[in-house]
């Protein structure tokens, strides 16, 4: 199935938002897991310190990678908006609106 400009624009806007939300949800879940794992390491008397420390290091890497993924998603979002502007596929010049530019966007609407 081929996409026209309007269909591609709507679909990309929906999917980039869904992707960003999924990454944010994963980040929240991983941060919660880190919190519980640190509490368990501290409060469970028989927890093997070296093994739990290794798990925490892997959780830290997971969180770091999710934060990096969030940044990449933001970059992709910006690039897609720029492509949309060049192709006149969007009427919104900034997504999300930049402070100071927000009023210009609202006035244009």
TORNUTI-827383 format. One record per atom (N, C-alpha, C, CB): residue in one letter; x negated, y, z negated; residue number from 0. Coordinates in steps of 0.001 Angstrom, whole numbers, plus 500000, padded with zeros to 6 digits. Glycine has a CB too. Example, Ala and Ser with C-alpha at 12.3 -4.5 7.8 and 13.67 -1.06 7.14 Angstrom:
! residues 2
- res c1 c2 c3 n
- A 486810 494310 492200 0
- A 487700 495500 492200 0
- A 486800 496700 492200 0
- A 488692 495527 490954 0
- S 487150 497750 492920 1
- S 486330 498940 492860 1
- S 487100 500030 492130 1
- S 485916 499402 494275 1
END
This chain:
! residues 109
- res c1 c2 c3 n
- X 499153 498824 500000 0
- X 500000 500000 500000 0
- X 499115 501230 500000 0
- X 500960 500003 498787 0
- X 499376 502157 500886 1
- X 498574 503369 500938 1
- X 499250 504480 500128 1
- X 498360 503814 502402 1
- X 498435 505371 499638 2
- X 498932 506488 498832 2
- X 498862 507772 499638 2
- X 498125 506629 497521 2
- X 499875 508620 499481 3
- X 499754 509961 500023 3
- X 499242 510874 498911 3
- X 501119 510468 500597 3
- X 498966 512109 499222 4
- X 498359 513030 498260 4
- X 499236 513229 497028 4
- X 498090 514373 498920 4
- X 500528 513410 497228 5
- X 501419 513640 496086 5
- X 501504 512423 495168 5
- X 502813 514009 496578 5
- X 501647 511246 495755 6
- X 501740 510019 494965 6
- X 500438 509762 494208 6
- X 502074 508819 495872 6
- X 499314 509942 494904 7
- X 498013 509739 494259 7
- X 497820 510714 493104 7
- X 496874 509898 495279 7
- X 498211 511957 493295 8
- X 498054 512972 492251 8
- X 498853 512611 491011 8
- X 498485 514342 492768 8
- X 500106 512226 491192 9
- X 500971 511869 490061 9
- X 500440 510630 489362 9
- X 502421 511634 490532 9
- X 500052 509641 490132 10
- X 499571 508390 489548 10
- X 498252 508615 488792 10
- X 499383 507321 490650 10
- X 497327 509373 489387 11
- X 496054 509657 488714 11
- X 496265 510439 487419 11
- X 495124 510439 489646 11
- X 497151 511415 487454 12
- X 497420 512208 486246 12
- X 497965 511324 485127 12
- X 498416 513346 486556 12
- X 498883 510432 485479 13
- X 499469 509528 484485 13
- X 498428 508554 483956 13
- X 500650 508758 485087 13
- X 497630 507981 484844 14
- X 496684 506944 484439 14
- X 495484 507496 483676 14
- X 496205 506194 485651 14
- X 495026 508708 484016 15
- X 493903 509260 483245 15
- X 494369 509580 481832 15
- X 493323 510535 483930 15
- X 495581 510078 481688 16
- X 496126 510337 480351 16
- X 496265 509056 479542 16
- X 497480 511029 480456 16
- X 496756 508001 480195 17
- X 496896 506710 479515 17
- X 495529 506157 479120 17
- X 497638 505702 480417 17
- X 494550 506309 479990 18
- X 493189 505841 479683 18
- X 492601 506600 478501 18
- X 492275 505997 480909 18
- X 492765 507905 478495 19
- X 492244 508713 477387 19
- X 492918 508343 476074 19
- X 492440 510206 477672 19
- X 494224 508109 476119 20
- X 494946 507701 474902 20
- X 494497 506331 474415 20
- X 496452 507687 475157 20
- X 494264 505408 475342 21
- X 493811 504070 474961 21
- X 492438 504127 474295 21
- X 493765 503149 476191 21
- X 491556 504950 474822 22
- X 490231 505096 474212 22
- X 490357 505710 472822 22
- X 489310 505966 475102 22
- X 491207 506716 472676 23
- X 491417 507339 471363 23
- X 491987 506331 470371 23
- X 492358 508552 471484 23
- X 492933 505509 470823 24
- X 493501 504474 469951 24
- X 492436 503461 469531 24
- X 494661 503753 470661 24
- X 491590 503060 470484 25
- X 490512 502115 470164 25
- X 489527 502731 469183 25
- X 489777 501678 471443 25
- X 489258 504000 469324 26
- X 488346 504699 468412 26
- X 488924 504741 466996 26
- X 488069 506132 468918 26
- X 490200 505024 466886 27
- X 490862 505030 465572 27
- X 490820 503638 464950 27
- X 492330 505513 465699 27
- X 491126 502616 465744 28
- X 491125 501246 465228 28
- X 489722 500824 464783 28
- X 491655 500275 466296 28
- X 488707 501161 465571 29
- X 487334 500796 465218 29
- X 486861 501559 463982 29
- X 486389 501069 466397 29
- X 487256 502809 463854 30
- X 486885 503590 462666 30
- X 487554 503007 461416 30
- X 487285 505083 462845 30
- X 488796 502569 461562 31
- X 489491 501936 460445 31
- X 488808 500629 460058 31
- X 490964 501681 460802 31
- X 488403 499862 461067 32
- X 487681 498618 460816 32
- X 486369 498893 460087 32
- X 487411 497877 462134 32
- X 485656 499929 460501 33
- X 484401 500300 459840 33
- X 484667 500642 458376 33
- X 483729 501498 460563 33
- X 485702 501412 458124 34
- X 486055 501802 456760 34
- X 486299 500571 455893 34
- X 487300 502704 456763 34
- X 487112 499646 456402 35
- X 487428 498439 455639 35
- X 486186 497569 455447 35
- X 488530 497637 456343 35
- X 485363 497464 456472 36
- X 484151 496637 456363 36
- X 483179 497202 455329 36
- X 483455 496530 457728 36
- X 483036 498516 455282 37
- X 482141 499129 454289 37
- X 482695 498918 452878 37
- X 481960 500648 454576 37
- X 484006 499106 452713 38
- X 484609 498851 451405 38
- X 484431 497396 450984 38
- X 486095 499209 451428 38
- X 484630 496477 451918 39
- X 484485 495059 451606 39
- X 483043 494736 451222 39
- X 484923 494199 452800 39
- X 482082 495319 451951 40
- X 480680 495071 451633 40
- X 480356 495531 450215 40
- X 479768 495781 452641 40
- X 480911 496667 449859 41
- X 480632 497234 448544 41
- X 481383 496532 447423 41
- X 480978 498694 448537 41
- X 482624 496147 447666 42
- X 483486 495696 446584 42
- X 483633 494180 446453 42
- X 484818 496287 446763 42
- X 483316 493430 447489 43
- X 483412 491970 447397 43
- X 482061 491454 446907 43
- X 483807 491321 448789 43
- X 482082 490887 445720 44
- X 480836 490532 445032 44
- X 479972 489534 445793 44
- X 481155 489971 443683 44
- X 480555 488557 446426 45
- X 479773 487504 447066 45
- X 479472 487765 448547 45
- X 480496 486202 446933 45
- X 479773 488952 449041 46
- X 479525 489247 450459 46
- X 478015 489223 450723 46
- X 480136 490638 450859 46
- X 477570 488484 451735 47
- X 476135 488421 452035 47
- X 475658 489750 452627 47
- X 475833 487255 453014 47
- X 474819 490425 451899 48
- X 474417 491789 452235 48
- X 473785 491879 453624 48
- X 473444 492313 451193 48
- X 472881 490995 453961 49
- X 472196 491076 455251 49
- X 473165 490840 456420 49
- X 471050 490055 455304 49
- X 474075 489907 456263 50
- X 475042 489635 457335 50
- X 476052 490764 457471 50
- X 475773 488315 457074 50
- X 476499 491297 456363 51
- X 477457 492405 456451 51
- X 476776 493654 457004 51
- X 478076 492703 455065 51
- X 475512 493844 456671 52
- X 474766 494983 457230 52
- X 474644 494847 458747 52
- X 473356 495084 456586 52
- X 474376 493644 459219 53
- X 474291 493413 460661 53
- X 475637 493705 461335 53
- X 473851 491960 460949 53
- X 476713 493283 460700 54
- X 478044 493558 461252 54
- X 478307 495068 461306 54
- X 479136 492856 460407 54
- X 477893 495787 460252 55
- X 478072 497245 460244 55
- X 477276 497910 461366 55
- X 477647 497826 458887 55
- X 476089 497409 461622 56
- X 475287 497963 462722 56
- X 475981 497756 464068 56
- X 473889 497316 462747 56
- X 476595 496592 464246 57
- X 477334 496340 465489 57
- X 478587 497210 465565 57
- X 477718 494852 465595 57
- X 479260 497394 464448 58
- X 480416 498294 464428 58
- X 480012 499729 464755 58
- X 481103 498245 463060 58
- X 478869 500143 464244 59
- X 478369 501475 464544 59
- X 478125 501628 466045 59
- X 477079 501755 463758 59
- X 477556 500615 466666 60
- X 477322 500628 468116 60
- X 478651 500698 468860 60
- X 476525 499373 468556 60
- X 479625 499930 468381 61
- X 480954 499955 468979 61
- X 481545 501366 468937 61
- X 481883 498967 468258 61
- X 481475 501999 467776 62
- X 481996 503362 467638 62
- X 481248 504324 468553 62
- X 481892 503834 466179 62
- X 479941 504204 468593 63
- X 479127 505068 469452 63
- X 479505 504893 470920 63
- X 477632 504768 469255 63
- X 479687 503653 471329 64
- X 480065 503386 472721 64
- X 481455 503926 473045 64
- X 480018 501886 473002 64
- X 482376 503843 472095 65
- X 483713 504394 472326 65
- X 483678 505917 472430 65
- X 484664 503969 471202 65
- X 482844 506547 471622 66
- X 482698 508001 471703 66
- X 482101 508383 473056 66
- X 481810 508533 470545 66
- X 481117 507620 473507 67
- X 480534 507863 474830 67
- X 481576 507643 475931 67
- X 479314 506944 475059 67
- X 482393 506598 475785 68
- X 483447 506326 476770 68
- X 484451 507473 476814 68
- X 484167 505002 476443 68
- X 484752 508035 475650 69
- X 485678 509172 475602 69
- X 485114 510358 476371 69
- X 485965 509575 474145 69
- X 483818 510601 476198 70
- X 483167 511685 476943 70
- X 483192 511437 478442 70
- X 481729 511857 476478 70
- X 482949 510192 478848 71
- X 482994 509857 480270 71
- X 484404 510043 480830 71
- X 482521 508414 480495 71
- X 485409 509653 480061 72
- X 486796 509842 480512 72
- X 487099 511325 480695 72
- X 487789 509216 479503 72
- X 486589 512153 479799 73
- X 486798 513599 479930 73
- X 486110 514137 481189 73
- X 486268 514335 478678 73
- X 484914 513620 481462 74
- X 484211 514043 482680 74
- X 484992 513637 483926 74
- X 482794 513440 482723 74
- X 485483 512395 483932 75
- X 486277 511920 485062 75
- X 487513 512793 485227 75
- X 486679 510442 484868 75
- X 488174 513097 484133 76
- X 489369 513950 484171 76
- X 489037 515287 484834 76
- X 489926 514179 482738 76
- X 487950 515894 484381 77
- X 487538 517176 484964 77
- X 487226 517072 486442 77
- X 486334 517711 484237 77
- X 486561 515999 486828 78
- X 486238 515806 488247 78
- X 487493 515598 489077 78
- X 485298 514614 488423 78
- X 488430 514834 488562 79
- X 489680 514624 489294 79
- X 490473 515916 489435 79
- X 490529 513572 488595 79
- X 490483 516736 488401 80
- X 491172 518030 488486 80
- X 490504 518906 489544 80
- X 491170 518750 487106 80
- X 489176 518903 489553 81
- X 488439 519694 490553 81
- X 488759 519212 491972 81
- X 486912 519610 490295 81
- X 488783 517913 492170 82
- X 489134 517368 493485 82
- X 490569 517775 493845 82
- X 488985 515814 493498 82
- X 491474 517689 492877 83
- X 492860 518092 493114 83
- X 492967 519554 493510 83
- X 493699 517835 491879 83
- X 492182 520409 492851 84
- X 492193 521834 493199 84
- X 491689 522048 494622 84
- X 491333 522639 492209 84
- X 490605 521373 494971 85
- X 490039 521525 496312 85
- X 491014 521065 497384 85
- X 488736 520745 496429 85
- X 491822 520062 497055 86
- X 492770 519521 498029 86
- X 494149 520154 497892 86
- X 492878 518014 497872 86
- X 494273 521154 497032 87
- X 495547 521824 496778 87
- X 496613 520832 496329 87
- X 496017 522565 498031 87
- X 496181 519869 495535 88
- X 497111 518843 495058 88
- X 497716 519206 493716 88
- X 496410 517505 494955 88
- X 497221 520241 493085 89
- X 497732 520622 491772 89
- X 497889 522125 491701 89
- X 496803 520124 490652 89
- X 498901 522550 490987 90
- X 499114 523979 490769 90
- X 498485 524425 489465 90
- X 500603 524309 490771 90
- X 498049 523465 488664 91
- X 497461 523794 487368 91
- X 495963 523971 487548 91
- X 497767 522691 486308 91
- X 495442 525195 487354 92
- X 494017 525409 487601 92
- X 493103 524812 486534 92
- X 493749 526871 487708 92
- X 493605 524622 485326 93
- X 492781 524071 484258 93
- X 493593 523019 483518 93
- X 492291 525187 483286 93
- X 493001 521872 483314 94
- X 493703 520787 482641 94
- X 492755 520127 481666 94
- X 494257 519756 483657 94
- X 492975 520189 480380 95
- X 494015 520971 479730 95
- X 493697 522458 479836 95
- X 494165 520555 478259 95
- X 494706 523316 479634 96
- X 494469 524749 479764 96
- X 493339 525228 478852 96
- X 495743 525516 479454 96
- X 492478 526064 479402 97
- X 491376 526650 478648 97
- X 491926 527848 477894 97
- X 490183 527062 479586 97
- X 491570 527986 476612 98
- X 492033 529144 475844 98
- X 491670 530408 476619 98
- X 491405 529164 474403 98
- X 492561 531337 476684 99
- X 492324 532536 477466 99
- X 492863 532365 478881 99
- X 490833 532869 477498 99
- X 492779 531186 479415 100
- X 493327 530878 480729 100
- X 494749 530363 480584 100
- X 492450 529847 481463 100
- X 495113 529942 479364 101
- X 496438 529364 479110 101
- X 497529 530355 479504 101
- X 496587 528965 477620 101
- X 497361 531613 479155 102
- X 498393 532591 479465 102
- X 498527 532791 480959 102
- X 498091 533913 478790 102
- X 497390 532700 481697 103
- X 497464 532823 483159 103
- X 498262 531672 483748 103
- X 496051 532861 483777 103
- X 498065 530464 483233 104
- X 498791 529295 483712 104
- X 500269 529461 483426 104
- X 498256 528008 483061 104
- X 500605 529911 482208 105
- X 502005 530079 481836 105
- X 502669 531175 482646 105
- X 502124 530386 480358 105
- X 501937 532266 482917 106
- X 502492 533349 483730 106
- X 502785 532885 485149 106
- X 501535 534535 483759 106
- X 501886 532036 485677 107
- X 502058 531530 487045 107
- X 503283 530643 487150 107
- X 500818 530757 487494 107
- X 503620 529974 486049 108
- X 504787 529076 486076 108
- X 506023 529909 485984 108
- X 504746 528033 484927 108
END
